[in-house]
């Protein structure tokens, strides 16, 4: 009977109760902290991607031959210019896909929702990397969409689990889009 009393007092003891609380709370705290870090990095990358697109689209829209002249606007050059201005996108030129589509003012048909993210990088690059962009005539609408694939920092924890992943590559993608209307050319001045 005394042995049962000793065991009962041992289980009833509050020694180590703070350790149990720590073991329960600490993993939750770490998941929230690391998910916050992942979310802030994701939002910063998205912001910088959109910044890069906006700067490049503005350069294309205003004048395709400014002084000093910009390089020929090939898809490869547009990708390089976006990556140069986006700054913090790792492996940007290899992971970024750019798509330019004219939008008809008669039908207002816009291409499918995911655009460049639907196609595999090798297939997409082979089809679009060649040739100089034809931005179109004055007042023609052009839709620019980009897809950037990247690996999350913590893919198996918190927010990393919730992000939609490409099934074959196990990467996450973010998209950004912009549209512009080509400015009419200035007539030469006196």
N, C-alpha and C positions, 0 to 999 in steps of 0.2 A: 504494500500500500504506500509506503514511503517513496518507493521508486516512481509510482504514478504521480504523487504529489510533486516530486522534483521535476518530472517531465512537464507537468501542467504549468508550473511556475516558469519553466524555461520557454515554453511557447507563448505564455502570457507576457513575458518580459518585453519591454519597449526598446531594448538595446538594438541598435542597427536600424531603427525605423526611418531615420533620415536617409540612410543608404538605399532603402527600398524606394522611397519617394524620388530620390535622385535617379535611380535606374529607370523609373517610369517616365519622368519628366524630361530627362536629358535627350533621349532620341527624338522626341517630339520637337524640342527646341532646336536641335541641329537640323532636322528636316525643314523646319520653317525658315531658319537662317540661310541654309544653302539654296532653298527655293527662292528666297528674296534676292540672293546674289544672282541666280540664274535669270530671274525675271528682269532685273536691272540691266544685266548684260544684253539680254535679248532686245529690250526696248532701246538701248543705246545703239545696237547694231542696226535696228530697223530705222531709227532716226538718221543715222549716218548714210544708210543706203538711199533713203529718200532725198537727203541733201545732195548726194552725188548725182542722182538722176535729175533733180531740179536744175543744178548748175549746167549739166551737159545739155539738157533739153533747151535751156535758155540760149546757150551758145549756138545750137543748131537752128533754133527758131528765128533769132534776130537777124542773122546774116550768115549764110553758109560760106562766104568768102570775106571775112573781116580783115582788117589790117591790124597787126600782122596776120597773115593767113593761118587758119587752123589746118590740121592735117585732113586728108580726104576722110570723109565720114563713112568708114566701113563698119560693119558690126564689131569687128575686132578692135577698132579704134574707139568706138563708143564704149565698149566694155572696159578697155584700158583707161579711158578718161573717167568713167564712173568709179572704178576701183581706186584711181589716183586721188579722187576727191572724197571717197568714203572713208579713207584712212584706217579704220580699225576692223576691217573684215579680213580675217585670216584666209589665206589661199584664195583670194578674191577672183583673180582672172581665170583660174581653173574651175571655180565653183559658180560663177555668175553666167546666166544665160539672158540674152537680150532679144526682144522681139519688137518689131515695128510694123504696125498695120494701119493702112488708110481706113478711115471711117467715112462711109458714104453719107452724104447729107440728104440723099433721097430716101434711104431706108433706115438709116441710123443703126445698122447692124454692127454689133460689137462682137468680136470673137469670143470663144468659150471662156469660162470663168478662170480656169487655172493657167491657160496660156503656156508659157515656156516651161512650166513645172510639169506638164503632162508628158513631155518628151524626154527621152534619155539624152544625157549631155552629148554623147558621140553622134547620135542621129541629128540632134538639133544643130550642133556646130557645123557638121558637114553640109547641112542644107542652107545655112544662113551666113557663114563667114565670108563668102566670096562676094565681090562686087562693091561698088560705091552706093551709098544710100541715095535713093531718089526721094527727096523729102516731099516733092509734089509742087504744084503751082501755088500761087498766092491764094490764100484763104482756103486751103485744103487741110482737113483735120487729120492728124496722125496720132495714133495711140501707141505709147511706148510702155512696154511691160518688161520687168526683169524678175528673175527668180534666182535666189541665192541659197545654195545648199550648205549646211554646216553641221558639225557635230555638237550636241549640247555638252556643257562642261560636266554636268552630273546626269547622265542619261538614265540611270536606274534609281533615281531618288527624287521624290517630291514632284516638282514641276517638270523635270525631265521625263518622267513617266507619262505625264498628261499631254505632252506635245505630240502633234500628229507627225508620224514618221513615214518616210518613203519606205515601202515594203522591201524593195530589193537592195537599196544602198544603206538602210538603217541610219539615214540622216534626216534632219529637220530642214524645212525650207521656209523662207519668208519671201513675200512678193511685195513689189511696189509698182506703181503705175503713174503715168503722167500723160498728158495729151497736149498738143500744141497745134496752132494754126500758123502756117508759114506766113511771115510778113511779106508784103509786096516789096519788090526791089525799088530802091530809090532811083529816081532819074538823076543822071549826072548833072551836077550843078554848074553854074557859069564859072 
